Amino acid sequence: MSFSLLKFWHDSLEHWHEPRHRAAEGLHQSMRENAKLTWFDIDLHKACNLTCDHCFYNDHYSTSTSPALAPEFLEEAIRQAVEMRIEVMTFSGMEPTLGKNFRVAIQTARAARDQYAPAAKIGLITNALTLPQHLSFLESEPPDFIDVSIDGWKSHDRIRANTRDRVIANFKQAKACLRNTRVGTSTVLRNDNIDDVILMIERTAEFNSHFYFEPVVAAVDKHIPSLASENLIHFVQRLRRVAEIFHEQELHFSLLLNGDQALPLFYHDLLEPEEVEEDELHSLYIRRRIGRVEIDFILRIIPEYFWRGARLSYDGYWLGTCDLLQAPDFHEVASGSFIETPSIKQLFERSLARDTLFYQSLQELFLNPCGHTEREQQYCLSCFSTRMVKMMHQRYGAASASYTGATNFSHDPFS
């Protein structure tokens, strides 16, 4: 019988009625038995041409365009990951198009995909400032998708150093050139850009049909706070109105909801728990259609860190989640090095062992209750990602970093 995350979610709820230690052990064992590397993100180097004040990379992260991972190690890591039948491979960190191994990475991923996993998707996350330099190459070696970072209309210039017009121009150029690549936008939702993001949608819908949104989570060494639940609610309400305006146009909106960020939307009747579905990648989501517009709410109700996805740092260290890059020295929270252990499969399995952050975070779910009501316990697994971020704050956070944990609500939509 094929794996189902919905079934796994249902079965995992049985652990909440067991003694706490046994519950953590049972959930850990179940996750290890069902572990499959599905999403794999690779940092090609440690350089960026912007300094966004919400970036999860720690400010102590020294920058350089020189690749620390030799091309032969990078190629082998990509090949092994694709051979494990991953579903999605993305290249990012910090700005991938600046890396000297950028073209090698794309070519290797495409060749490995053709050989081992024809259905796998290859993507690129970029600020697009240097994208035009690579368009001829990408036209001959097209990735499946490119997500361009645009953080609002007017606010983008404030957040990303007056680069909006250049980014828009480069976005249009990429759309025109890369006919076999889905080119869309990726936007960080902050407390200070919510309405401006709506304006950005209205201004760009003429030439963009794919919009991805992700609420900001406070980084340990930054002053930008996590997105407040009332601002998330406001954004979803406005997004729905935008969908009504553009209902005759084919648009796709995706909103990632980590941890229990979905709960306020349930409580305000913007989403219904009974609507949760599972896609072919075993992600949980709720889809709303308004005319020809689709709005997908991607629900990280079940933690997907470590046992479903991972990240390889620019120098080959294995990280179960990008949140670990908030550490001043991420090497101390990594699960191993591809240079020392040149096996993606072994590193993946090692990250799920009992002496890891993954196991520690699962224990925390049961040993320190999160404060949800009894009926909300079915969503307590979502606190895995919340606690992972909180753990980074407790270890490395400065007083100026504003972390927002689980939200308490006054009434129960599940009754």
N, C-alpha and C positions, 0 to 999 in steps of 0.2 A: 504494500500500500504506500502511495506517495506521501511525502511530508506535507502537512498542513499547519500553518501557523495559527489559524483559528482553533484547530483541534488542540494544538499544543497549549494555547492560551487556556482553553477550557480545562484540559487535564491538569495544568499547573495550579489551578485554583484549589485543587484538592490538598496541595501542600500546606495551605494556610491554616488548616485545621490540625496539623501535626505539631508535636513539640518543636520549638524553634530550631534547634540544632539539626534535628532530623529533616525538617522542612528545607533548610538551606542545602543539606546534602542531597536530598532527592531532586531538587530543582537543578543543582549543579550537574548531577549525573545525567539528568534528562537533556540538558543543554549540550553536554559533551557528546552524548549519543546522537543527537540530531544536528551537530555542528556541520556547517558547510560554508566555505568561503564563497560568498556571493558578490559582494562589493569590495573592490580592491583599489585603493588610491595610492599613487606614487608621487612623492616629491622629487623633482628632478634636480633641484639645487636649492640654495638658500639665499635667493636674491629677489628683490621686488623694486619696482620703480615708483611705488606709492607707500605712504605710511598711514594707513587708515587707523583711526583711533579706537576701533572696535575689534581689530584683528586678534585672533586667538593665539597667534605666535607670540611668545614672550619677547619683550623688548630687549632682553639680554641675548636673544638669538642673533649671533653674529652673521652678517650677510656676505655673500660672495657668489658670483656667477660661475665659479669653477666647480665642476662636478666632483663630489667627494667619492662617489661610487664609480669605479672604472667601468667603461662601456661593456666589457665582457660580463661583469657581475650584473649590471642593469639588464642586459639582454637575457641572461639566464633567469633572473628573478621574474621577468615578464613572461618568459616562455613557460616556466614552471607554474605560475599562477593561472595562466590560460589553460594549461594542460589539466589543472584541477577543475576545469569546467566552470569557471567563474561566469557570472552573468554580465557584470559591468566593470570595466576598468577605466579609471579617470586619471588624468595627469594634471597636477596643480602645483602648489607650493614652490616658492611663494608666487612668482609669476612664471609659469612654465615656458613661455615663449622666449625668455631670456637665457635659458639653459643651453649649454653647448651640446648636450645629449638629447635635445628636444626631438630632432628629426630621427635620430636613431631609435628613440623610444616609440614614436608613432609607427615607423616602419616595422620594428620588431613585433609590436602588438598586433598589427594587421596580419603579418605573416603567420604568427602563432595562432591567431584567431582562425585563419583559413585552414590551418592544419588540425587544430584540436577542438575548437568550439565555434563553429560557424554562426551560431545564434548570439554570441556575446557582443555586447555593445562597447565601443571605445569612445571616450569623451574627453573634452578639454574644458577646464575652468580657467578663464582668463579675464584680465581687465581690458584687453583688446588694444592697448596703446602701441604695441609692436606687432600686432597681428598681420598688418599688410605685408610685412617683410617675409611672411611665410605662406602667403596665399597661393602662390604658384606651386609650392611643394604640397600644400594641403589639397589642392585641386587634383593632383596626381595620386596622393595618398590620403583620401578623405576619411576623417573620423566620422562616427555616426552622429555625434552632436557636439556643439560648442555652446557653452553658457557664458555670456558676457556680463560682467558685473556692472550694473547700473543701479545706484542707490537713491533714486528719486529724480526729480526734474531740476528744481533749483538747489535742493539739498545735496545733490551729487557733487556739485562744484565745491561745496563746503567740506564734504566728507572726503572727496577724492581729488583735491588739489586742482580745481578748475579744469577738469578734463572732459566734461560732458560732451561738448561739441566734437572733440576729437573721437571720443568713443562712439558717438552716434554715427559719425561719418565712416569710421572703420567697420562698424556693425553693418551698415548698408552695403559697404564694399564686399564684406564677407558673404552676405546674403546673395549678392549678385554673382559672385564668383563660384561659391561652393554649392552647386545645385544638388549634390548628393549628400549634403550634411544639413541636419536640422540645427539652425542657428537661432538661439533664443536668449532671453535675459535672465539673470540671477540677481535677486535683490535682498539685502539685509533689512529687515523691519526693525526700526529703532523708535524709541519714544518721541524723537524729534523729527521724524520724516514720514509719519503715517499718511497724512493728507497729501503730502507732496508726492508720495509713491502713486497715489491714485491719479494725480495730475500727470505723472510720467506715463502711466498706462494709457491715458486719454491721448497724449501727444505722440505716442509711439505705436499705437494699435494699427496705424495705417501701413506700417512696414514690418511689424513684429506680431507673431501669432502665438508664441510660447513664452509664458511668464512663470518664473519660479520664485517663491518667496520663503524666507527663513527668518524667524524671530531671533533677534540678537540675544545672546547669553553673555552675561558679564564675564570678561576675561580677568584673570587674577591680578594683573598689573595695569589695568586700564580704569578709566573713570566712567565709562559708558555703562549704565545699568541694564539689566535684563529687561526685555519688553514687558511692560505691565499688562495684566490681564484685561483691564478696561480698554487699553489701546488696541489689543488684539481683537477684542469684541468690536470696537469701532471700525477697525480695518475690514473685518469680515462683512460687517453691515454695508460699508461703502463699496466693497468689492462686488457684493451682490447687486447693488444698484448700478454699478458700471456694467455688469453682465446684462442687465435688463436693457440698458441703453444700446449696447452693441449686440443684441440678441440675434441679429440677422448676419453677423460676421462670425467666421470660424475662428474662435480663440480658445486657447487652453491655459488655464491658471492652475498652478500647483502650489499648495501651502503646506510646508513641513511643520508638524506639531510634535515636538520632542517632549518626552516625559508626560506630565499630566496637563500640558497646555490645552488639550482638548476639553478638559472638564468645564472650564467657564463657558465654552461654546455649547456644551450639553445643557448646562444650567440655564442658559439664556435662550434655549430652544432654537439655536442656530443650526445645531446638528442633533441627530437622534442616535443613541447607541445601537438601536436595532438596524441601522443602515450600514454598519461596518461590513466590508467585503474584503476579499483576499485576491491579489492579482497573481500573475504567473511567476513573479519573483518572490512570492510569499510575503509581500508587504501588505499591511492592513490600510484600508483607505475608505473614505466616503466620497462618492461622486454626486455632484449636483449638476443638472443640465438646465440651462435657461436658453431656449431657442437653440442656436448653433454653438453656444458657449458652454464649455465644460469647466467645472471647478472641482479639482481633486484635493481633498484634505488627506494628506499622508500622515497616518497615525502611528507614532512610535510608542504604542501602548505596551508592546513587548520589547524589551531591550534588544537591539541588534548589534551592539558593540561586541567585539571579540569573537563571538560564535557565528556571526553572519557577515561581518565586515572587518577590515583592517586597513592600516596605512603603513607604507614603507617610507622611512625618512630618507632625505637626500643622501645620507651616508650608510643606508642599509639597515637601520634599526627598525624592529617590529613594534608597532604601536596598535593596540586594540581599538583606539579611538583617537581622533584628532585632538580631543580635549587634553590629552597628555602633552601636547606641544606647548601648553601653558606653563609647564615646569621650566624654571630657569635652565636646567640641564635635563632635557627629556631622556637622555640615556639612562638615567637612574630609575626611570619608570617603564623603560622598554622591556620587552620579553625576550630579547636576544638580538643578535646581529647576523645578517645574511652572509657577511664576510667570514665570520667565525663558524656559522652553521649554515652552509649554502643549500638549504632545503626549505622551501616555502611551506611544505607540508609539516615538517618538524617544528618550524617556528609557530605555525598556526596552532598545532596541538600543544606546544609548550605554553602558549598564552592562556590556555584554558585549564592549566594545572591547579592544584590546591594551594600552591604558594605564590599566587599571582593576585594582582589588583582585581581581576575578574571575580575570583572566588571570594576575596575580601568584601567586595561590593555586594555580592549575593548574600553573604552572611549579614551584612548591615541591614538589608531589607527586613530580616526577621528579628534580629537582636535589638534594633532600635526602631520601633514603630514610627511610621511617617505621619500619623495624625489624620488619615482619611477615616471617614465614617465606615460603619460596618458594610453598608451597601456599596461603598466605593472601593472595597478591598479588591474587587476584580481589576481595578486599575493600579493597584499598588506596585505591580511589576514595572510600571512606567517610571517609578521613582528610582530605578537603577541608574538611568542617565542623569537624573537630577542629583543623585548622591555622588556620582562620579565627578561631576562638576564641583559639587560642594567639597569633596575630598581635596580637590586641587586647590580650592580657596583656603581650606584649613591648613594645608601644607605650605603653600607659597604665597597666598594672597596678601595684598597690602590693604590698609584700612580704607583707602580711597576706592577700592573695587567694590561696587555695590552688587551683591548677589541676591537674587530673589528665588526663594525655594517654592515649595508647594503652596497653593492658594487654598484658603479655607472658605467654604461657601455656606450660605445660611439655609438652603433648602435642598431637597433631594429629588433629582429628576428620574431616579431609577425605581421609585416606589410604584 
